[in-house]
Amino acid sequence: MTADDSFGRLDDDDYPAYTMGRAAEMIGATQGFLRSLGEARLITPLRSEGGHRRYSRYQLRIAARARELVDQGTPIEAACRIVILEDQLEEAQRLNAEYRRASESPNPADAL
């Protein structure tokens, strides 16, 4: 991958662009908190060639939501489950909206 290819991926929400230290700083948490989210299987960071954890923007949004819940007194295991369910609900709502648009279209192939 060339430098130009990497630069183009910065807009990709799933590109693991952030180190653990930077990710923790961005969400206002500790590196230990990020590790605990990995242990709870809420997020699974990718690893660099050197074995260092790398996080995407999508993962940081998930981690930030978990941090909000934990800061409100929710146990980390429960916070992780809540975040997973919220994410699943959002995806289901997005799919329902797509299907609704497709069924309302005169030519269903046009809506997708």
N, CA, C and O atoms as a Tinker XYZ file with bonds, in Angstrom:
   448  protein
     1  N      0.849000   -1.169000    0.000000    73     2
     2  CA     0.000000    0.000000    0.000000    64     1     3
     3  C      0.900000    1.239000    0.000000    63     2     4     5
     4  O      1.822000    1.342000    0.809000    81     3
     5  N      0.633000    2.152000   -0.886000    73     3     6
     6  CA     1.426000    3.370000   -0.967000    64     5     7
     7  C      0.881000    4.408000   -0.006000    63     6     8     9
     8  O     -0.200000    4.239000    0.559000    81     7
     9  N      1.626000    5.472000    0.176000    73     7    10
    10  CA     1.183000    6.560000    1.049000    64     9    11
    11  C     -0.118000    7.162000    0.530000    63    10    12    13
    12  O     -0.986000    7.531000    1.322000    81    11
    13  N     -0.265000    7.266000   -0.804000    73    11    14
    14  CA    -1.495000    7.804000   -1.380000    64    13    15
    15  C     -2.689000    6.914000   -1.046000    63    14    16    17
    16  O     -3.779000    7.419000   -0.774000    81    15
    17  N     -2.496000    5.591000   -1.064000    73    15    18
    18  CA    -3.569000    4.658000   -0.722000    64    17    19
    19  C     -3.972000    4.832000    0.738000    63    18    20    21
    20  O     -5.163000    4.863000    1.050000    81    19
    21  N     -3.003000    4.945000    1.628000    73    19    22
    22  CA    -3.281000    5.107000    3.054000    64    21    23
    23  C     -4.023000    6.406000    3.317000    63    22    24    25
    24  O     -4.942000    6.434000    4.135000    81    23
    25  N     -3.646000    7.472000    2.647000    73    23    26
    26  CA    -4.291000    8.765000    2.836000    64    25    27
    27  C     -5.764000    8.688000    2.461000    63    26    28    29
    28  O     -6.606000    9.278000    3.138000    81    27
    29  N     -6.083000    7.969000    1.397000    73    27    30
    30  CA    -7.458000    7.818000    0.960000    64    29    31
    31  C     -8.308000    7.046000    1.950000    63    30    32    33
    32  O     -9.528000    7.212000    1.961000    81    31
    33  N     -7.708000    6.213000    2.777000    73    31    34
    34  CA    -8.442000    5.397000    3.743000    64    33    35
    35  C     -8.798000    6.181000    5.002000    63    34    36    37
    36  O     -9.568000    5.682000    5.823000    81    35
    37  N     -8.275000    7.371000    5.181000    73    35    38
    38  CA    -8.541000    8.129000    6.403000    64    37    39
    39  C    -10.018000    8.473000    6.559000    63    38    40    41
    40  O    -10.478000    8.708000    7.677000    81    39
    41  N    -10.767000    8.507000    5.462000    73    39    42
    42  CA   -12.206000    8.765000    5.539000    64    41    43
    43  C    -13.005000    7.499000    5.839000    63    42    44    45
    44  O    -14.215000    7.562000    6.051000    81    43
    45  N    -12.339000    6.370000    5.856000    73    43    46
    46  CA   -12.979000    5.075000    6.091000    64    45    47
    47  C    -13.179000    4.881000    7.595000    63    46    48    49
    48  O    -12.206000    4.851000    8.347000    81    47
    49  N    -14.437000    4.749000    8.040000    73    47    50
    50  CA   -14.740000    4.577000    9.469000    64    49    51
    51  C    -14.150000    3.303000   10.053000    63    50    52    53
    52  O    -13.972000    3.203000   11.267000    81    51
    53  N    -13.844000    2.324000    9.198000    73    51    54
    54  CA   -13.323000    1.050000    9.675000    64    53    55
    55  C    -11.808000    0.926000    9.578000    63    54    56    57
    56  O    -11.243000   -0.104000    9.947000    81    55
    57  N    -11.149000    1.967000    9.085000    73    55    58
    58  CA    -9.689000    1.926000    8.959000    64    57    59
    59  C     -9.043000    2.117000   10.331000    63    58    60    61
    60  O     -9.321000    3.113000   10.999000    81    59
    61  N     -8.192000    1.193000   10.765000    73    59    62
    62  CA    -7.577000    1.283000   12.099000    64    61    63
    63  C     -6.437000    2.301000   12.146000    63    62    64    65
    64  O     -5.264000    1.937000   12.068000    81    63
    65  N     -6.790000    3.558000   12.273000    73    63    66
    66  CA    -5.818000    4.636000   12.159000    64    65    67
    67  C     -5.228000    5.100000   13.491000    63    66    68    69
    68  O     -4.230000    5.821000   13.499000    81    67
    69  N     -5.828000    4.700000   14.619000    73    67    70
    70  CA    -5.442000    5.283000   15.899000    64    69    71
    71  C     -4.750000    4.271000   16.805000    63    70    72    73
    72  O     -5.217000    3.143000   16.967000    81    71
    73  N     -3.645000    4.684000   17.385000    73    71    74
    74  CA    -2.946000    3.846000   18.365000    64    73    75
    75  C     -3.765000    3.801000   19.653000    63    74    76    77
    76  O     -4.688000    4.592000   19.844000    81    75
    77  N     -3.420000    2.880000   20.514000    73    75    78
    78  CA    -4.146000    2.759000   21.777000    64    77    79
    79  C     -4.057000    4.042000   22.593000    63    78    80    81
    80  O     -5.061000    4.505000   23.135000    81    79
    81  N     -2.866000    4.618000   22.684000    73    79    82
    82  CA    -2.697000    5.851000   23.459000    64    81    83
    83  C     -3.533000    6.986000   22.918000    63    82    84    85
    84  O     -4.187000    7.699000   23.679000    81    83
    85  N     -3.519000    7.160000   21.606000    73    83    86
    86  CA    -4.298000    8.236000   20.973000    64    85    87
    87  C     -5.791000    7.969000   21.115000    63    86    88    89
    88  O     -6.568000    8.887000   21.378000    81    87
    89  N     -6.193000    6.713000   20.940000    73    87    90
    90  CA    -7.604000    6.352000   21.065000    64    89    91
    91  C     -8.109000    6.644000   22.473000    63    90    92    93
    92  O     -9.183000    7.221000   22.639000    81    91
    93  N     -7.346000    6.251000   23.485000    73    91    94
    94  CA    -7.739000    6.500000   24.872000    64    93    95
    95  C     -7.858000    8.001000   25.132000    63    94    96    97
    96  O     -8.799000    8.456000   25.781000    81    95
    97  N     -6.905000    8.751000   24.623000    73    95    98
    98  CA    -6.930000   10.211000   24.789000    64    97    99
    99  C     -8.171000   10.813000   24.128000    63    98   100   101
   100  O     -8.810000   11.700000   24.692000    81    99
   101  N     -8.504000   10.333000   22.943000    73    99   102
   102  CA    -9.637000   10.884000   22.188000    64   101   103
   103  C    -10.972000   10.665000   22.900000    63   102   104   105
   104  O    -11.854000   11.522000   22.832000    81   103
   105  N    -11.128000    9.540000   23.574000    73   103   106
   106  CA   -12.412000    9.278000   24.241000    64   105   107
   107  C    -12.370000    9.614000   25.731000    63   106   108   109
   108  O    -13.360000    9.433000   26.440000    81   107
   109  N    -11.233000   10.097000   26.199000    73   107   110
   110  CA   -11.117000   10.492000   27.602000    64   109   111
   111  C    -11.121000    9.314000   28.558000    63   110   112   113
   112  O    -11.700000    9.375000   29.642000    81   111
   113  N    -10.469000    8.249000   28.142000    73   111   114
   114  CA   -10.412000    7.034000   28.966000    64   113   115
   115  C     -8.961000    6.601000   29.117000    63   114   116   117
   116  O     -8.048000    7.210000   28.559000    81   115
   117  N     -8.777000    5.551000   29.873000    73   115   118
   118  CA    -7.432000    4.999000   30.023000    64   117   119
   119  C     -7.221000    3.881000   29.014000    63   118   120   121
   120  O     -8.170000    3.355000   28.434000    81   119
   121  N     -5.957000    3.533000   28.820000    73   119   122
   122  CA    -5.651000    2.403000   27.951000    64   121   123
   123  C     -6.209000    1.120000   28.553000    63   122   124   125
   124  O     -6.627000    0.222000   27.822000    81   123
   125  N     -6.218000    1.029000   29.873000    73   123   126
   126  CA    -6.788000   -0.124000   30.550000    64   125   127
   127  C     -8.271000   -0.288000   30.249000    63   126   128   129
   128  O     -8.767000   -1.407000   30.117000    81   127
   129  N     -8.975000    0.835000   30.141000    73   127   130
   130  CA   -10.395000    0.776000   29.801000    64   129   131
   131  C    -10.568000    0.185000   28.407000    63   130   132   133
   132  O    -11.433000   -0.665000   28.194000    81   131
   133  N     -9.753000    0.629000   27.462000    73   131   134
   134  CA    -9.834000    0.065000   26.112000    64   133   135
   135  C     -9.519000   -1.429000   26.119000    63   134   136   137
   136  O    -10.166000   -2.210000   25.420000    81   135
   137  N     -8.531000   -1.819000   26.907000    73   135   138
   138  CA    -8.210000   -3.248000   27.013000    64   137   139
   139  C     -9.397000   -4.029000   27.567000    63   138   140   141
   140  O     -9.696000   -5.133000   27.110000    81   139
   141  N    -10.072000   -3.440000   28.560000    73   139   142
   142  CA   -11.217000   -4.134000   29.160000    64   141   143
   143  C    -12.362000   -4.286000   28.164000    63   142   144   145
   144  O    -13.088000   -5.279000   28.210000    81   143
   145  N    -12.534000   -3.324000   27.273000    73   143   146
   146  CA   -13.555000   -3.452000   26.225000    64   145   147
   147  C    -13.199000   -4.577000   25.263000    63   146   148   149
   148  O    -14.078000   -5.279000   24.762000    81   147
   149  N    -11.904000   -4.742000   25.008000    73   147   150
   150  CA   -11.450000   -5.856000   24.183000    64   149   151
   151  C    -11.688000   -7.188000   24.868000    63   150   152   153
   152  O    -12.115000   -8.152000   24.233000    81   151
   153  N    -11.410000   -7.245000   26.178000    73   151   154
   154  CA   -11.637000   -8.474000   26.945000    64   153   155
   155  C    -13.123000   -8.828000   26.997000    63   154   156   157
   156  O    -13.486000  -10.004000   27.003000    81   155
   157  N    -13.981000   -7.802000   27.036000    73   155   158
   158  CA   -15.426000   -8.016000   27.047000    64   157   159
   159  C    -15.960000   -8.281000   25.632000    63   158   160   161
   160  O    -17.150000   -8.537000   25.451000    81   159
   161  N    -15.083000   -8.217000   24.650000    73   159   162
   162  CA   -15.398000   -8.469000   23.235000    64   161   163
   163  C    -16.368000   -7.458000   22.639000    63   162   164   165
   164  O    -17.130000   -7.772000   21.724000    81   163
   165  N    -16.329000   -6.234000   23.176000    73   163   166
   166  CA   -17.136000   -5.178000   22.575000    64   165   167
   167  C    -16.457000   -4.682000   21.305000    63   166   168   169
   168  O    -17.101000   -4.498000   20.272000    81   167
   169  N    -15.166000   -4.471000   21.394000    73   167   170
   170  CA   -14.381000   -4.075000   20.220000    64   169   171
   171  C    -13.145000   -4.963000   20.147000    63   170   172   173
   172  O    -12.592000   -5.370000   21.168000    81   171
   173  N    -12.731000   -5.247000   18.942000    73   171   174
   174  CA   -11.515000   -6.038000   18.731000    64   173   175
   175  C    -10.587000   -5.217000   17.844000    63   174   176   177
   176  O    -10.771000   -5.165000   16.628000    81   175
   177  N     -9.592000   -4.576000   18.450000    73   175   178
   178  CA    -8.697000   -3.757000   17.637000    64   177   179
   179  C     -7.853000   -4.627000   16.709000    63   178   180   181
   180  O     -7.530000   -5.773000   17.021000    81   179
   181  N     -7.514000   -4.061000   15.583000    73   179   182
   182  CA    -6.566000   -4.743000   14.708000    64   181   183
   183  C     -5.173000   -4.550000   15.280000    63   182   184   185
   184  O     -4.959000   -3.693000   16.138000    81   183
   185  N     -4.251000   -5.326000   14.816000    73   183   186
   186  CA    -2.869000   -5.227000   15.301000    64   185   187
   187  C     -1.962000   -4.772000   14.164000    63   186   188   189
   188  O     -2.099000   -5.214000   13.023000    81   187
   189  N     -1.038000   -3.885000   14.498000    73   187   190
   190  CA    -0.032000   -3.453000   13.534000    64   189   191
   191  C      0.963000   -4.592000   13.334000    63   190   192   193
   192  O      0.904000   -5.599000   14.039000    81   191
   193  N      1.868000   -4.440000   12.387000    73   191   194
   194  CA     2.879000   -5.472000   12.167000    64   193   195
   195  C      3.704000   -5.707000   13.422000    63   194   196   197
   196  O      4.185000   -6.817000   13.650000    81   195
   197  N      3.869000   -4.681000   14.230000    73   195   198
   198  CA     4.626000   -4.797000   15.478000    64   197   199
   199  C      3.798000   -5.322000   16.635000    63   198   200   201
   200  O      4.315000   -5.474000   17.743000    81   199
   201  N      2.513000   -5.604000   16.399000    73   199   202
   202  CA     1.651000   -6.153000   17.441000    64   201   203
   203  C      0.895000   -5.120000   18.258000    63   202   204   205
   204  O      0.224000   -5.475000   19.227000    81   203
   205  N      0.990000   -3.851000   17.889000    73   203   206
   206  CA     0.309000   -2.793000   18.639000    64   205   207
   207  C     -1.153000   -2.695000   18.223000    63   206   208   209
   208  O     -1.495000   -2.887000   17.056000    81   207
   209  N     -2.005000   -2.395000   19.193000    73   207   210
   210  CA    -3.437000   -2.256000   18.912000    64   209   211
   211  C     -3.691000   -0.995000   18.097000    63   210   212   213
   212  O     -3.087000    0.052000   18.333000    81   211
   213  N     -4.599000   -1.119000   17.132000    73   211   214
   214  CA    -5.027000    0.011000   16.299000    64   213   215
   215  C     -6.547000    0.046000   16.266000    63   214   216   217
   216  O     -7.199000   -0.983000   16.091000    81   215
   217  N     -7.102000    1.236000   16.434000    73   215   218
   218  CA    -8.549000    1.407000   16.521000    64   217   219
   219  C     -9.068000    2.264000   15.380000    63   218   220   221
   220  O     -8.393000    3.180000   14.910000    81   219
   221  N    -10.286000    1.949000   14.943000    73   219   222
   222  CA   -10.952000    2.723000   13.895000    64   221   223
   223  C    -11.867000    3.769000   14.540000    63   222   224   225
   224  O    -12.119000    3.734000   15.745000    81   223
   225  N    -12.353000    4.688000   13.725000    73   223   226
   226  CA   -13.292000    5.691000   14.238000    64   225   227
   227  C    -14.584000    5.033000   14.714000    63   226   228   229
   228  O    -15.154000    5.438000   15.726000    81   227
   229  N    -15.040000    4.027000   13.991000    73   227   230
   230  CA   -16.243000    3.304000   14.412000    64   229   231
   231  C    -16.026000    2.692000   15.801000    63   230   232   233
   232  O    -16.892000    2.808000   16.668000    81   231
   233  N    -14.891000    2.049000   16.014000    73   231   234
   234  CA   -14.596000    1.453000   17.312000    64   233   235
   235  C    -14.521000    2.512000   18.406000    63   234   236   237
   236  O    -14.936000    2.270000   19.540000    81   235
   237  N    -13.995000    3.676000   18.069000    73   235   238
   238  CA   -13.910000    4.749000   19.061000    64   237   239
   239  C    -15.293000    5.268000   19.440000    63   238   240   241
   240  O    -15.524000    5.612000   20.599000    81   239
   241  N    -16.209000    5.329000   18.486000    73   239   242
   242  CA   -17.580000    5.744000   18.817000    64   241   243
   243  C    -18.223000    4.733000   19.763000    63   242   244   245
   244  O    -18.898000    5.111000   20.720000    81   243
   245  N    -18.008000    3.447000   19.491000    73   243   246
   246  CA   -18.541000    2.386000   20.347000    64   245   247
   247  C    -17.924000    2.497000   21.752000    63   246   248   249
   248  O    -18.635000    2.425000   22.754000    81   247
   249  N    -16.617000    2.672000   21.812000    73   247   250
   250  CA   -15.922000    2.778000   23.103000    64   249   251
   251  C    -16.387000    4.013000   23.872000    63   250   252   253
   252  O    -16.555000    3.955000   25.090000    81   251
   253  N    -16.595000    5.120000   23.178000    73   251   254
   254  CA   -17.041000    6.352000   23.840000    64   253   255
   255  C    -18.433000    6.163000   24.439000    63   254   256   257
   256  O    -18.709000    6.654000   25.533000    81   255
   257  N    -19.309000    5.454000   23.729000    73   255   258
   258  CA   -20.657000    5.195000   24.255000    64   257   259
   259  C    -20.570000    4.302000   25.503000    63   258   260   261
   260  O    -21.268000    4.539000   26.488000    81   259
   261  N    -19.718000    3.286000   25.453000    73   259   262
   262  CA   -19.530000    2.413000   26.613000    64   261   263
   263  C    -18.996000    3.222000   27.797000    63   262   264   265
   264  O    -19.421000    3.023000   28.935000    81   263
   265  N    -18.074000    4.122000   27.523000    73   263   266
   266  CA   -17.514000    4.967000   28.591000    64   265   267
   267  C    -18.602000    5.825000   29.232000    63   266   268   269
   268  O    -18.628000    5.974000   30.453000    81   267
   269  N    -19.506000    6.396000   28.419000    73   267   270
   270  CA   -20.618000    7.193000   28.964000    64   269   271
   271  C    -21.439000    6.367000   29.944000    63   270   272   273
   272  O    -21.766000    6.827000   31.038000    81   271
   273  N    -21.767000    5.145000   29.544000    73   271   274
   274  CA   -22.578000    4.285000   30.402000    64   273   275
   275  C    -21.849000    3.918000   31.688000    63   274   276   277
   276  O    -22.442000    3.932000   32.767000    81   275
   277  N    -20.563000    3.589000   31.575000    73   275   278
   278  CA   -19.772000    3.241000   32.758000    64   277   279
   279  C    -19.660000    4.452000   33.684000    63   278   280   281
   280  O    -19.751000    4.315000   34.904000    81   279
   281  N    -19.463000    5.631000   33.104000    73   279   282
   282  CA   -19.381000    6.851000   33.919000    64   281   283
   283  C    -20.686000    7.121000   34.663000    63   282   284   285
   284  O    -20.683000    7.777000   35.704000    81   283
   285  N    -21.807000    6.614000   34.131000    73   283   286
   286  CA   -23.115000    6.783000   34.784000    64   285   287
   287  C    -23.381000    5.698000   35.825000    63   286   288   289
   288  O    -24.442000    5.673000   36.449000    81   287
   289  N    -22.407000    4.799000   36.008000    73   287   290
   290  CA   -22.541000    3.777000   37.037000    64   289   291
   291  C    -22.928000    2.396000   36.536000    63   290   292   293
   292  O    -23.138000    1.489000   37.341000    81   291
   293  N    -23.026000    2.217000   35.232000    73   291   294
   294  CA   -23.370000    0.903000   34.670000    64   293   295
   295  C    -22.138000    0.000000   34.705000    63   294   296   297
   296  O    -21.060000    0.419000   34.282000    81   295
   297  N    -22.275000   -1.220000   35.198000    73   295   298
   298  CA   -21.130000   -2.141000   35.158000    64   297   299
   299  C    -20.665000   -2.353000   33.714000    63   298   300   301
   300  O    -21.475000   -2.325000   32.788000    81   299
   301  N    -19.377000   -2.561000   33.528000    73   299   302
   302  CA   -18.810000   -2.624000   32.184000    64   301   303
   303  C    -19.446000   -3.734000   31.335000    63   302   304   305
   304  O    -19.672000   -3.539000   30.141000    81   303
   305  N    -19.737000   -4.889000   31.936000    73   303   306
   306  CA   -20.351000   -5.978000   31.179000    64   305   307
   307  C    -21.728000   -5.572000   30.670000    63   306   308   309
   308  O    -22.080000   -5.856000   29.525000    81   307
   309  N    -22.503000   -4.910000   31.520000    73   307   310
   310  CA   -23.834000   -4.442000   31.126000    64   309   311
   311  C    -23.725000   -3.331000   30.078000    63   310   312   313
   312  O    -24.498000   -3.299000   29.120000    81   311
   313  N    -22.772000   -2.429000   30.262000    73   311   314
   314  CA   -22.569000   -1.348000   29.294000    64   313   315
   315  C    -22.247000   -1.916000   27.917000    63   314   316   317
   316  O    -22.761000   -1.439000   26.905000    81   315
   317  N    -21.399000   -2.927000   27.885000    73   315   318
   318  CA   -21.042000   -3.550000   26.602000    64   317   319
   319  C    -22.264000   -4.172000   25.947000    63   318   320   321
   320  O    -22.454000   -4.039000   24.738000    81   319
   321  N    -23.089000   -4.843000   26.725000    73   319   322
   322  CA   -24.295000   -5.468000   26.172000    64   321   323
   323  C    -25.258000   -4.415000   25.650000    63   322   324   325
   324  O    -25.850000   -4.588000   24.585000    81   323
   325  N    -25.418000   -3.327000   26.391000    73   323   326
   326  CA   -26.299000   -2.230000   25.953000    64   325   327
   327  C    -25.808000   -1.658000   24.627000    63   326   328   329
   328  O    -26.602000   -1.445000   23.710000    81   327
   329  N    -24.514000   -1.411000   24.523000    73   327   330
   330  CA   -23.953000   -0.830000   23.301000    64   329   331
   331  C    -24.160000   -1.782000   22.118000    63   330   332   333
   332  O    -24.501000   -1.342000   21.020000    81   331
   333  N    -23.957000   -3.066000   22.337000    73   331   334
   334  CA   -24.173000   -4.049000   21.264000    64   333   335
   335  C    -25.632000   -4.020000   20.811000    63   334   336   337
   336  O    -25.912000   -4.011000   19.612000    81   335
   337  N    -26.556000   -4.005000   21.764000    73   335   338
   338  CA   -27.976000   -3.973000   21.417000    64   337   339
   339  C    -28.367000   -2.678000   20.708000    63   338   340   341
   340  O    -29.167000   -2.702000   19.772000    81   339
   341  N    -27.810000   -1.550000   21.146000    73   339   342
   342  CA   -28.081000   -0.277000   20.468000    64   341   343
   343  C    -27.589000   -0.323000   19.028000    63   342   344   345
   344  O    -28.269000    0.150000   18.118000    81   343
   345  N    -26.409000   -0.890000   18.825000    73   343   346
   346  CA   -25.826000   -0.989000   17.489000    64   345   347
   347  C    -26.678000   -1.899000   16.601000    63   346   348   349
   348  O    -26.914000   -1.583000   15.435000    81   347
   349  N    -27.136000   -3.019000   17.144000    73   347   350
   350  CA   -27.986000   -3.936000   16.381000    64   349   351
   351  C    -29.310000   -3.274000   16.023000    63   350   352   353
   352  O    -29.800000   -3.436000   14.906000    81   351
   353  N    -29.888000   -2.535000   16.950000    73   351   354
   354  CA   -31.142000   -1.838000   16.688000    64   353   355
   355  C    -30.970000   -0.804000   15.576000    63   354   356   357
   356  O    -31.807000   -0.703000   14.679000    81   355
   357  N    -29.892000   -0.045000   15.640000    73   355   358
   358  CA   -29.629000    0.964000   14.607000    64   357   359
   359  C    -29.511000    0.315000   13.230000    63   358   360   361
   360  O    -30.049000    0.831000   12.250000    81   359
   361  N    -28.813000   -0.806000   13.156000    73   359   362
   362  CA   -28.659000   -1.515000   11.881000    64   361   363
   363  C    -29.998000   -2.056000   11.390000    63   362   364   365
   364  O    -30.294000   -1.980000   10.197000    81   363
   365  N    -30.808000   -2.600000   12.290000    73   363   366
   366  CA   -32.122000   -3.122000   11.903000    64   365   367
   367  C    -33.022000   -1.993000   11.392000    63   366   368   369
   368  O    -33.758000   -2.178000   10.423000    81   367
   369  N    -32.966000   -0.839000   12.034000    73   367   370
   370  CA   -33.761000    0.303000   11.591000    64   369   371
   371  C    -33.307000    0.783000   10.213000    63   370   372   373
   372  O    -34.129000    1.161000    9.379000    81   371
   373  N    -31.996000    0.765000    9.982000    73   371   374
   374  CA   -31.477000    1.169000    8.675000    64   373   375
   375  C    -31.968000    0.208000    7.583000    63   374   376   377
   376  O    -32.397000    0.640000    6.513000    81   375
   377  N    -31.898000   -1.087000    7.864000    73   375   378
   378  CA   -32.361000   -2.085000    6.890000    64   377   379
   379  C    -33.860000   -1.962000    6.645000    63   378   380   381
   380  O    -34.306000   -2.061000    5.501000    81   379
   381  N    -34.645000   -1.746000    7.701000    73   379   382
   382  CA   -36.086000   -1.568000    7.541000    64   381   383
   383  C    -36.399000   -0.378000    6.654000    63   382   384   385
   384  O    -37.291000   -0.450000    5.808000    81   383
   385  N    -35.681000    0.708000    6.837000    73   383   386
   386  CA   -35.894000    1.896000    6.008000    64   385   387
   387  C    -35.566000    1.594000    4.542000    63   386   388   389
   388  O    -36.281000    2.036000    3.643000    81   387
   389  N    -34.490000    0.846000    4.302000    73   387   390
   390  CA   -34.143000    0.460000    2.930000    64   389   391
   391  C    -35.238000   -0.399000    2.312000    63   390   392   393
   392  O    -35.640000   -0.173000    1.171000    81   391
   393  N    -35.718000   -1.381000    3.063000    73   391   394
   394  CA   -36.772000   -2.265000    2.550000    64   393   395
   395  C    -38.063000   -1.484000    2.292000    63   394   396   397
   396  O    -38.759000   -1.736000    1.308000    81   395
   397  N    -38.374000   -0.549000    3.166000    73   395   398
   398  CA   -39.570000    0.273000    2.978000    64   397   399
   399  C    -39.473000    1.085000    1.698000    63   398   400   401
   400  O    -40.428000    1.161000    0.925000    81   399
   401  N    -38.291000    1.702000    1.475000    73   399   402
   402  CA   -38.094000    2.476000    0.245000    64   401   403
   403  C    -38.205000    1.576000   -0.977000    63   402   404   405
   404  O    -38.788000    1.967000   -1.988000    81   403
   405  N    -37.651000    0.381000   -0.889000    73   403   406
   406  CA   -37.686000   -0.560000   -2.019000    64   405   407
   407  C    -39.105000   -0.989000   -2.326000    63   406   408   409
   408  O    -39.471000   -1.127000   -3.493000    81   407
   409  N    -39.912000   -1.202000   -1.291000    73   407   410
   410  CA   -41.274000   -1.649000   -1.528000    64   409   411
   411  C    -42.157000   -0.527000   -2.053000    63   410   412   413
   412  O    -43.170000   -0.800000   -2.698000    81   411
   413  N    -41.803000    0.724000   -1.797000    73   411   414
   414  CA   -42.574000    1.868000   -2.277000    64   413   415
   415  C    -42.183000    2.287000   -3.679000    63   414   416   417
   416  O    -42.913000    3.037000   -4.328000    81   415
   417  N    -41.046000    1.815000   -4.154000    73   415   418
   418  CA   -40.549000    2.182000   -5.474000    64   417   419
   419  C    -41.299000    1.387000   -6.548000    63   418   420   421
   420  O    -41.573000    0.202000   -6.361000    81   419
   421  N    -41.638000    2.046000   -7.693000    73   419   422
   422  CA   -42.298000    1.323000   -8.777000    64   421   423
   423  C    -41.451000    0.172000   -9.321000    63   422   424   425
   424  O    -41.983000   -0.855000   -9.742000    81   423
   425  N    -40.136000    0.352000   -9.308000    73   423   426
   426  CA   -39.218000   -0.701000   -9.746000    64   425   427
   427  C    -38.284000   -0.988000   -8.577000    63   426   428   429
   428  O    -37.352000   -0.216000   -8.352000    81   427
   429  N    -38.496000   -2.076000   -7.818000    73   427   430
   430  CA   -37.689000   -2.346000   -6.621000    64   429   431
   431  C    -36.192000   -2.322000   -6.855000    63   430   432   433
   432  O    -35.446000   -1.992000   -5.934000    81   431
   433  N    -35.722000   -2.654000   -8.040000    73   431   434
   434  CA   -34.289000   -2.635000   -8.317000    64   433   435
   435  C    -33.740000   -1.215000   -8.273000    63   434   436   437
   436  O    -32.560000   -1.017000   -7.988000    81   435
   437  N    -34.593000   -0.216000   -8.555000    73   435   438
   438  CA   -34.155000    1.191000   -8.531000    64   437   439
   439  C    -33.863000    1.674000   -7.121000    63   438   440   441
   440  O    -33.011000    2.544000   -6.937000    81   439
   441  N    -34.548000    1.130000   -6.119000    73   439   442
   442  CA   -34.388000    1.609000   -4.752000    64   441   443
   443  C    -33.106000    1.133000   -4.110000    63   442   444   445
   444  O    -32.614000    1.777000   -3.184000    81   443
   445  N    -32.553000    0.036000   -4.567000    73   443   446
   446  CA   -31.329000   -0.497000   -3.977000    64   445   447
   447  C    -30.191000    0.000000   -4.760000    63   446   448
   448  O    -29.043000   -0.318000   -4.451000    81   447
